[in-house]
Amino acid sequence: MRLSTFSSQVLVLASFLSIAVANPSASLDPRHKKHHDCTKPKVFIISMFPPEGEVWYGIPEFDLLARNITVPGLSPLFPDVHCTSNGEVCQLVTGEAEINAATTITALVFSPLFDLTTTYFLIGGIAGVNPEVATLGSVTFARYAVQVALQYEFDAREIPDNFTTGYVPQGSTSPTEYPQSIYGTEVFEVSEPLRQLALSFARTATLNDSTAAIAYRANYASSTLYTAGSQGPSVVACDVATSDVYFSGTLLSEAFDNTTSLFTNGSATYCTTAQEDNATLEAMLRADLNNRTDFSRVVIMRTASDFDRPFPGEPGTVNLFYADQGGFEPALRNIYLAGIKVVEGILGGWESTFKGGVNATNYIGDIFGSLGGKPDFGPGSEFNNNPVVLKKRHLRNVKRMGGRRVGRVG
């Protein structure tokens, strides 16, 4: 979630209040109703804050507020899962940033109220965007999610002359050195064949734009580096960076671009910036390890609400705090416009394509290879001789996981 104006914060409160009063009689609270049916959605939409969720309410295709199921462990602000009457499509709001996302999704995937073993998850939220790759209002689908801020950090005023940034990977001594201490959530990779299907569905949508966005993105045409940022919105295959810190500016964006490339051996394209995706994916992966979800059925869709850096000559503070970028409303609208095509594509092709699952021909999972297979990023690929340090707790994990190596490979 990327939110840049006070008016947007007011919108959050107003949206929350609208959810709280919607269909109260349809709420299913397990504390008072002990014997309601287990719901088995075909598609589950994950929103991070109320405006992202509200774009799905009152739409002509289906009524997500037909059933409201209270799930213990969800955010106290957003305690309900919203579903269609037949339970085929459901949606929730996690709350913003990594802790809220991780705890909410963990509560969901381990809840006895749902059977999510064949459910497709559509992570659908807004994000900052790299003008080298896409522009305001664009709809992006990621193969990789990279936790770029999981690093050491020095104040930039105190870094050595040979450092390009104050961020240094864990266990390393240089910004360009691969992390020597692996936590496990640094990188996730999701199904590429499923992403391609989602891209094909979304590209049938007519995307929304605004006059303010058209005017603001024109400023980026002054640099050939930002050609993509100066053009109109489109559907793009590129990757997402996760950070609790809402960073902004050319230097930090370039630094995390380099981190994205470093952590994925050059495979990922730094494109959008968000606060939740790696946390959401870690919860889903752990659920898969316990046969609660299928990690090959995850789609990461982010729409671009604001640029992650200023145009040439613009102060960074103006870009973040004061500029009318005009991307917030189109980004929200395009969650629905593109997302509904993905949802309808899955539902329409359920028997022929999606019920049995879309075979992931690429590696899927985390940097440890927890779901099996060999990661095409991290120490398990071209870094076979990288002396990744296994901490004691990591060594215990190796034994607990039946001898699977979770750090150094070589």
Steps between C-alpha positions, in 0.01 A plus 500: 500500500628847408304796637618856438241756609302595808182479294582138425525433873155647546384266224640207698287591803189555292549172319546312828177640638316393185627143541406492868135574432458287185258208530530450877229234496708285262799481735608151599680514835637162618470614862122496462442254214674172563381303199530705184644340187867504406542741208710389201566800273629469147650850516608698805580870460747651745478873560729692731294804602136602461509693170656195331225283641216738429555491123356146511179594682186585305633374168264343243683167468443369854412609853796457735299623796241224476677308777726650765694241698673606820838324530691495830844652457419745223567869554275653767428772244408250227375186679289358217555308180250609235361237261245452228189306596635180341844549655682485166666840544618644831700806607658651810701803611825417678597839638812674380867397520670168563386414855133557422526302177681205658270467800179542301593253229626249757168521683315452172693206357492302825134576574267196506233721345658468154630233266763683295677201350384577145452877538669753273622807690501838327712748693355825367632832627650833399871574506774745416650458155840526334468738200770302319254211468139619529283801579212631706191282465690203359407149609796279584530126562804375688693175483737603778436680829819633661530619861741780416524662844612181675854634527742689721451875476739791553406864486609614153704780658723241668567254218852444357593672177489170311142422607215590264236473773460455873332161452717190533365142473486302825833343595684685222737798510420664167176610327588284200575178692237228508353459852706262710221453753175370355171548687283324246254774403734698276353371173189313393423374152148416384371305202606646166238310292226629731641852476489479120135397513423789737681741267298376203173545689592848628606622158140475383408781743467867411700679768406820679710819495466858618581844359726568798695179439537581131640843586733377774651207312579732206776648717688170480532529121798734554716189565528210257558280806139564600330441165273235651400739778394768253259277311145391575407214735533141383524145633863412577690190612746623764582440864421640843721626782376468859598744775327614816683830453318720252812606311511757224757675285742418220791379714301258716303374202821432306650330806202266536499440126854369547388294802221344295748399232758377753258287702360332186825459303377758250171319431254751648400839360459763773169661417252553783543580869265372767490416871343157532569241229792304645316471830187374327700251297686363802169426674368330187815293460481376859137412440598303190755307710206400720271413206276800559568690174662446160784749449485447124161678500620848602476809276670827601334800338602857586369817336711816491377790712816716523855521369776376730724792401465857369535605139828675408522834678219433747587482871434161655286650773274665243450168321403321821318765704359772277473405132160412359612185320143401416569129523316400816146482362593331169713247687208409725260480207740283303519245782139424412516553123796263454431280801146412398636365172732271696221385731261437211772322306560258786131440563420462131783255442462312828415157363727516197809665648498608861326238713789256477760775523729672252830314483781728616787425262730739687628474856248630756553578866755664725877531506532182710327272251249415771240367256753293313695568185809712452462879522619688193616781727710522814771263623324202345570612145812675369623573852597141568832606650364792697589442867154566642521476878247264658400627840420249773130547457541433127688178573217389725262568212703273273454212742135583552440502124644152451847610397394753232773757467370849561807715466829421341497276196828371359 
